[in-house]
Every structure is written in structure tokens, then in C-alpha cells.
Amino acid sequence: MEQDGIQLFTYSKLIRKRFWAISTFTLILTLVGALITFFYIPPVYEARVQMLVNQTTGEEGAAVIGDVNNQLKLVKTYGELIESPRIMGPAAEEAPGVKSQRELKEKVRVETQTDSQVLTIVVRGDNTEEAASTADIIADTFKNEIPDLVGVDNVQVLSKALADPKPVQPQPLLYIGLTLIFSLILSTVFVFLQEIWRQESKKESGS
């Protein structure tokens, strides 16, 4: 225990001794991280479009989907269908800034809520216009394909896609905070390694 106390005192003394070196190195790395965050990481925006799985009859006398539990199960099923090749394929051909179906799928996620017949298509893009346009294209493609897929036209687009003017990435405060912590740890480790190297050099020169 006494030896541990001595080591702790030695470490704290070293940190106080090299405080300015640690602070300077940490500050430089944090500033570099902030510059990269603000000027080199491209912003990513999100757009959302909501769709309602409603109660209606199908073509040519198809059965009425009236049971609420069945409606809720359909919402989950429809969410999976949206991300299927049947929807992503045609949508990728029209979506701006997208070169393949796979690339489009990576930008899309579908959100559903418990006990709700509303599903939300969320699309990420390099700008608000691109994200909103892509979300609308996916919603329209899905609405047009649903009658052929399930034989029932029971999907309604509630509104045009809305894009958040504030980018979802990068998150400057989070990135800078993580950079600050990493820089502080790295600076401290560097100082300790430097001190160990100095002590070893003194031993070798004295032997």
C-alpha cells in the first residue's frame, strides 16, 4: 500500500510538472479535431415522410382489412417491404445522387411505433432537397406498388417529406468532446512514456 501511495504521488507530481505540455498538446489536437469536424466532414441531413396504413377494401371485392391487430401487423410488414428490392429498385432509378439500389438502402430506415398505423420513412442525404426528394420518391413508389404486392390499396401518404434544416451529422459538441478526452489521454500517456524513457536513459548512462 505504501509503495502504491508513493507511485501515485510520483505520477501526480509528474503531471503537475508537465501540466503545460499536456495542456498544449491536448489543445492542439482538440483544435485539429474541431477544424476537421467543421470543415472536412460533410454534413448529413434527414427527411421524413409519414404513411398511414388505413382501413379499406381491395380491388374486385377483396376483403376488408378491419381488424386493428391485423392493421398493426401490416405496418411492420410494410416497413420491411419498403426496404425490399421491389421498392428500392425502382426508387433508386429516380432518386437524386444515388447510383445503386444498395446505396439507396443504406440511406433509408423505416420507423414504426407500437399501437400505431403510421410508419415513417427516414432518408439521409447530402442536402435537405436531396433527402426530401428521395423520401417522396420512395413513398410514391411504395404506394404505387402496394396494390400489386398485396392486392389492397390501403396506404396513404400523409404529407410531403419534411427535411430538418439542421444536419444530423456531424455533431460538433460530441465530436469535439470525444477529441478532447482522447487528446488528454494521449498527451498524458506520451508524458509518462517520455519520463520512463528519460529514466531508462539516465540508468544506462550511469551504469
C-alpha positions in Angstrom: 0.0 0.0 0.0 2.8 2.4 0.9 4.5 1.7 -2.5 1.3 2.3 -4.3 1.0 5.6 -2.5 4.5 6.6 -3.5 3.8 5.7 -7.1 0.6 7.8 -7.1 2.4 10.7 -5.6 5.1 10.4 -8.2 2.5 10.3 -11.0 0.7 13.3 -9.7 3.9 15.2 -9.3 4.9 14.4 -12.9 1.5 15.6 -14.2 1.9 18.9 -12.3 5.4 19.2 -13.6 4.4 18.7 -17.2 1.0 20.3 -16.9 1.6 22.9 -19.6 3.0 20.3 -22.1 -0.1 18.2 -21.6 -2.4 21.1 -21.9 -0.8 22.5 -25.0 -0.7 19.1 -26.8 -4.4 18.5 -25.8 -5.4 21.9 -27.0 -3.6 21.5 -30.4 -5.2 18.1 -31.0 -8.6 19.3 -30.0 -8.4 22.3 -32.3 -7.4 20.0 -35.2 -10.3 17.8 -34.4 -12.7 20.8 -34.4 -11.3 22.0 -37.7 -11.9 18.6 -39.3 -15.4 18.4 -37.8 -16.5 21.8 -39.1 -14.6 22.0 -42.5 -13.8 18.4 -43.7 -16.7 16.2 -42.6 -19.6 16.7 -45.0 -23.0 17.4 -43.3 -25.7 14.8 -43.5 -29.4 15.8 -43.4 -32.5 13.8 -42.7 -36.0 14.0 -44.3 -39.1 12.2 -43.0 -42.4 11.2 -44.8 -45.2 9.6 -42.9 -47.6 7.0 -44.4 -50.8 5.6 -43.0 -51.9 2.0 -43.3 -55.6 2.6 -43.3 -58.8 0.5 -43.4 -60.1 0.0 -46.9 -61.4 -2.6 -49.4 -59.3 -4.1 -52.1 -60.0 -4.3 -55.8 -62.6 -6.6 -57.2 -64.2 -7.3 -53.9 -61.1 -8.0 -51.8 -61.8 -8.5 -48.1 -62.0 -5.5 -45.8 -58.9 -5.2 -43.5 -60.8 -4.1 -40.5 -59.2 -5.7 -37.5 -56.9 -3.3 -35.7 -54.4 -6.0 -34.7 -54.1 -7.0 -38.4 -53.5 -3.4 -39.3 -50.7 -3.1 -36.8 -49.1 -6.3 -38.1 -49.4 -4.9 -41.6 -47.5 -1.8 -40.6 -44.5 -3.9 -39.6 -44.7 -6.0 -42.8 -45.0 -2.9 -44.9 -41.9 -1.5 -43.2 -40.0 -4.5 -44.3 -41.4 -4.3 -47.8 -40.2 -0.7 -48.2 -36.6 -1.8 -47.8 -37.1 -4.7 -50.2 -35.7 -4.8 -53.8 -39.2 -4.4 -55.2 -39.4 -0.9 -53.8 -35.7 0.1 -53.6 -35.0 -0.9 -57.2 -37.5 1.5 -59.0 -36.9 4.2 -56.4 -33.1 4.1 -56.9 -33.6 4.8 -60.6 -35.3 8.1 -59.8 -33.6 9.2 -56.6 -31.1 12.0 -57.0 -27.5 11.4 -56.1 -28.0 7.6 -55.9 -26.0 5.2 -58.1 -27.4 1.8 -57.0 -30.2 0.1 -55.0 -27.7 -0.8 -52.3 -26.6 2.8 -51.9 -30.2 3.9 -51.5 -31.0 1.2 -49.0 -28.0 2.4 -46.8 -29.6 5.8 -46.7 -33.1 4.6 -45.7 -34.6 3.4 -42.5 -38.3 2.8 -41.6 -39.6 3.7 -38.2 -42.8 2.2 -36.7 -44.4 2.7 -33.3 -46.3 0.3 -31.1 -50.1 0.5 -31.5 -49.8 2.9 -34.4 -50.9 2.5 -38.0 -48.4 5.2 -39.1 -44.9 4.3 -40.4 -42.2 6.8 -41.1 -39.7 6.7 -43.9 -36.4 8.4 -42.9 -33.9 9.2 -45.6 -30.4 10.7 -45.2 -28.9 12.9 -47.9 -26.1 15.4 -48.6 -28.6 18.3 -48.5 -32.2 18.9 -47.5 -33.6 18.9 -51.0 -32.0 15.6 -51.9 -33.1 13.9 -48.7 -36.7 15.2 -49.1 -36.9 14.3 -52.8 -35.7 10.8 -52.2 -38.1 10.2 -49.3 -41.0 11.4 -51.5 -39.9 9.1 -54.4 -39.7 6.1 -52.1 -43.2 6.9 -50.6 -44.8 7.3 -54.0 -43.1 4.1 -55.3 -44.3 2.1 -52.4 -47.9 3.5 -52.7 -48.0 2.6 -56.4 -46.5 -0.9 -55.9 -48.7 -2.0 -52.9 -51.8 -2.9 -54.9 -49.8 -5.3 -57.0 -47.9 -6.7 -54.0 -50.9 -7.4 -51.6 -53.9 -6.8 -53.8 -55.1 -4.0 -51.5 -54.7 -0.2 -51.9 -54.7 0.7 -48.2 -51.7 3.1 -48.0 -51.9 6.8 -47.8 -49.1 9.4 -47.9 -49.9 11.9 -45.1 -47.8 14.7 -46.4 -44.8 15.6 -48.5 -41.4 14.8 -46.9 -40.1 17.4 -44.5 -36.3 17.8 -44.1 -34.7 19.0 -40.9 -32.6 22.1 -41.8 -30.1 21.1 -39.1 -27.7 18.4 -40.1 -27.8 15.1 -38.0 -24.1 14.6 -38.7 -21.5 15.6 -37.7 -22.4 16.5 -34.1 -19.8 19.1 -33.3 -20.1 19.1 -29.5 -19.9 15.3 -29.3 -17.0 15.1 -31.7 -15.0 17.8 -30.0 -15.8 16.3 -26.6 -14.5 12.9 -27.7 -11.5 14.5 -29.3 -10.7 16.4 -26.1 -10.9 13.2 -23.9 -8.8 11.3 -26.4 -6.2 14.1 -26.7 -5.9 14.4 -22.9 -5.4 10.6 -22.5 -2.9 10.6 -25.4 -1.0 13.6 -24.0 -0.7 12.1 -20.5 0.4 8.7 -21.9 3.0 10.5 -24.0 4.4 12.4 -21.0 4.6 9.2 -18.9 6.4 7.3 -21.8 8.8 10.2 -22.2 9.6 10.2 -18.5 10.1 6.4 -18.5 12.5 6.8 -21.5 14.3 9.6 -19.7 14.7 7.5 -16.5 16.0 4.5 -18.5 18.5 6.7 -20.3 19.8 8.0 -17.0 20.3 4.5 -15.7 22.1 3.4 -18.9 24.4 6.5 -18.8 25.1 5.9 -15.1 25.9 2.2 -15.5 
